[in-house]
Amino acid sequence: MAKSLIAGNWKMHGTAASAAAIAGELAKRWNNQNSVEMIVFPPFVHLTSVAEAVGGSDVAVGGQNLCQFESGAYTGEVSAAMLADMGCQYVLVGHSERRALFGETNETVAEKFKAAQQAGLIPVLCVGESLQQRQQKQTLEIVAQQISAVTEPVALQDLCRAVIAYEPVWAIGTGETATPEQAQEVHGAIRAQLGDAGRETTLLYGGSVNPSNAVELFAQPDINGGLVGGASLKADDFLNIAQQLIEQE
Ligand code: PEP
């Protein structure tokens, strides 16, 4: 069985103090006796304060991005080993904002994915189509390509040990969510693409998840949790969404 997971992407928001405050609140109120895992992805510069705030709790920490190279003259970059050293267990790879605004290609994403696994981090591979691609009925093809780009350099088994987040680009930060049927169609296709080994792969849905729409999304058979942006910046909302995932268990 795939493990259930709720992840919060804080993007480029907050101060060290506000990040530690949310993290402290989650650490105090969350325990994963229900087998749902919780992860937060703060900005790099807040990783230390967040890792301290969640220390000893059931809340895990991850980086929002990483460099594909191990070390060297890459000014401004952060390696997988550095993230692991800061206490990260996870890292987002190929978030649509990285792909669209910072020119990350499927090839770069594949290199980052590999670098993350080599350093012992669990990559959360983000995939999803643009509005235009959906309108042109290319959704399943685009998502399949984004996934196969990663399966070329890594073995399928390694991909199955990762987490995959389906995030339609048109639903991120827009308040517009995929319908549960739209989301399930893509999650089902991803699961089929992964074959037998993918039965245990955690598949998340992301794109304007909030306390009102989470329950129907999480009820879908191939959705094992959510990657939540805006709503993860409020501890109450994030915990409420996590609770709805527990209720599906
Ligand atoms: C995200 O950043 O991955 C995301 C899903 O954002 P939001 O929930 O705000 O749409």
Boltz pocket constraint, residues with backbone or C-beta under 6 A from the ligand:
constraints:
  - pocket:
      binder: B
      contacts: [[A, 9], [A, 11], [A, 167], [A, 171], [A, 172], [A, 173], [A, 174], [A, 175], [A, 206], [A, 207], [A, 208], [A, 209], [A, 227], [A, 228], [A, 229], [A, 230], [A, 231]]
      max_distance: 6.0
